[in-house]
Amino acid sequence: MTRARSNIAWIDVETDSLDAETGHLLEIACLVTDPELHILDERGFHAVIEYSDEEVAQMRRMAHPVVKEMHDKTGLWDLLRGAAATPLRRVDEDLLAYLRRFGERGQVPVAGNSVRLDMNFIDKHLPGVSGHLDYHMRDVSTVAGLANDWYDLPPFVKHNDHTAMVDIRESIRELKHYRELIFKSPNEMRFAARKEELASMPGSVSETASPHLRPGESVGEAVDRLIWGDPAWGDSGGSGDQ
């Protein structure tokens, strides 16, 4: 049975460690797209979690040197104790309200890079959000890994900004990159198959199409008519639905 297509919640988090049980959620961002990866609300949702000066100092002291330097560079440590930071419970409530605008409980899958790590922190620290999201995931890291394993494709150049909203937008662009290179619509696949069939005919595709050129029509346009179907070609073309 075909599953209903739904909007997708793209989520990225910044944390002080990789362990959701002992670590802290520091920042979260969310953008929602339709199944075709069109962003439905460009502003999205973004929050920095509020911590006391003492808590921030402790987290920074205990963080891995790479994490400490990363959040120093982005200024996230300072934002955690700033006026714009939000208590964790309020973030859970606000993001849940935001997600409800785009889908019912259990109907909005989550997407991102290495999204299981993000979900570990969401499951632990944002129970309302966790309960609303569909358990299905769209993990861009998996797509990128398989593309690297199976195809000789140009890599997607990542900037690794390590700020939640910038990283989410980059994840969406990355999946679009692989969609254009790998994933084809039924019409695109039919076009490629028909083109391959024509190439196997005696003579070139151009030679096949040239005798049927219409006034002002290029060989490429005639080939398209042959592939997609046209009354003038009888049964030789496709179904004609584009």
N, C-alpha and C positions, 0 to 999 in steps of 0.2 A: 504494500500500500504506500502510495506517495505521501510523504509528510508535507504538511502545509508550510509554505515559505513564510518566514517571520523576519522582523527587524532584528538587528544584531547589536549587542552592547559591547563596544570596544572599551576595554578597561586596562589601565596601567597603574601600578602602585610603585612608590618609592618606600624603602624600608631601611632599617639599620642592620639587618642580617638576612640570611636566607632561611632561618628557622622561625616559622610562624608561632610556634609554641612559646619561645622565649624572646622573640624579637618584637619590634614595634612597627605599626603602620604609621608612616610619616606624611605621605601625600597620596592622593588618588585623583585620577581624571577619567572621564567617561565621555565618549561620543557614540551616538547611535546612528547606524546606517540602515538602509533598506537592503534586501538581498543582493542588489546590484552594486552595492558599496557606495551609494550616494549618501552623503552626510545629511541627516534630516534636521539637525540643529547645530549650526556652525559654532555657536557659543559653547555648547556642551556643559558638562558639570566638572567643577574642579574644587578641591578643598585641600588645605594643609591642616594637619591635626594639631590641636593645641596641647602643649606640654609646659610644665613649669621650668624655670631656669635650672633648678637642681636636676630635674629629669633629663633635660637636654644635655647638660654637662656629663651626666652619668652615661647616657647613650653614646655620646661622642667619645668618651674615654674608653668604652668597651668595644667600640666598633672596629672592624678590620681596617687596617691602614688604607686600603683601596676605597672602602666605603666612606671613611672619614674624609679623605681628600676629595672624593667625588661630591659629597654634600657641602664641603667647604667651598668648592669651586662654584656650585650652583647657588650658594647662599641659603640652602634649605635649613641648615641648623638654626640660623637666625630667624627664619620665617616661622618656625615651630613655636616660638615664644612671642611672636608679633601680634599686633592688633587684629590682623586678618585671619589668624588661626581659629579653628572651630573645634569645639569638644567632640570627642569620638562618637558619642551617642547621637549628637545632632547630625553629624555627617551621615550616619547610618539612616536616620530618618529622612534627611534631605535627598540623599541619592535614591532611596527607595521611592520617594514621591516622584522624582525625576523619571525613573525607569517605568513607573506606572503609566506615564504619558504615552509610552511606545509599545506596550504589550502587557498582557495579563500574566499572572503568576505562572511560572513554569513554561512560558512561551517565548522567552527572549534568551537565546544562547549568548554566551560570552566569547569574545574574540580578543586576540592579542598575540604577542610574542612570548613563548614559554609561559602560556597563560595558566598552567597548573600552579606555578609559584604564586601568581597574583591571587588565584582562587584560594590557596592555602591561607593567605592573610585575610581575605574577605570572609572565608568560612569562620575563622577564629575571631575576628574583631568587628565584623559587620553582619550580624546574624539576619537582620531584616533584608538586606540586599542579597545575601546568600540564598535565603529562602525564596526570593522572587525569581532568581535567574534559572533558566533551563540548565539541566545538567550537561547538555551537549555543548561542545566547544568548537571553535574555529581557531586552531593553533597555527599561526603563520610560520612559526619555527619548524613545524613538521613539514609543511609544504616546501619551505626553502631547503630543508634537509633532503627530502626526496628528489627535488629538482637537481640538487647537486649530485646525488647518488646515481640518478638515472639518465640525466640529460647534460649535454655540454652547453650550458646556458650562461649568458653574461650575468655576473652577480649583481644583486641590488646593493648599491652603495649606501651604507648607513652612517649617520652622523653621531649616533649614540650620545645624544644631548643629556640624557638622564634627568630630564624634567618630565613629569607625567604626561602633560597634554601634548608636548612636542613629540614624545615617543609614540603616543597613540596615533597621531596623524601620520607618522612615519610608518607604523605598522599597516595602516590602511593603504598607503601608497605602495608598500612592499607587496601586499596581496594583489593589488591591481597589476603590478609588474608581472607577477607569475601568472595571473589570469590571462593576460594578453599573450604570454609566451606559450602557455601549456593548455589552459582550459578553453575549449571551443564550444560554441553553440551548435545545436543540431544542423542548422543551415550552413554554418562554416565547415563542419565536418563533411556534409553532403557535397559542398562546393569542392573541397579538397579531393574527395573520392572521385567525383566526376571529372575533375581536371586530370587526375592520374589515369583514369580510364581513357580519356581522349589522347593523352600522351602516348599510350600504348598502341593506338591505331596506326595503320600504315601512313607514312607521311607525318609531318609535324602538325601541331594544333593550328598553326597559322595557315598551313596548306589546306587543312580541313575547312577552316572558316572562310578563307579568302573568296571562294566562288560565291558565297552567299552575302557578301557585303552589301549593305544598303547605302544609298547616296549619303555621303557625309559621315558614314560610320567607320570607326577604326576597327582594325583586326581584333583588338582587345574587347571592344564592345560586342563584336560578333561572337567571340568566344564566350562571353558572358551569356549571350542569348542561347548559345548551344548548350551551355551547362545548366542554366536555370529553366530552360524551356521556353518555347515561343511557338505560336500556331504555325508560323512559316516553316518550322522545322519538323512538323508532324510529331512523331513519337520519340524523336531522338533526344529531346531535352528532359529536364527534370519536371517537377510538378508545377513550377511556375510561381509558387507562393514564396515571396521574399520577406 
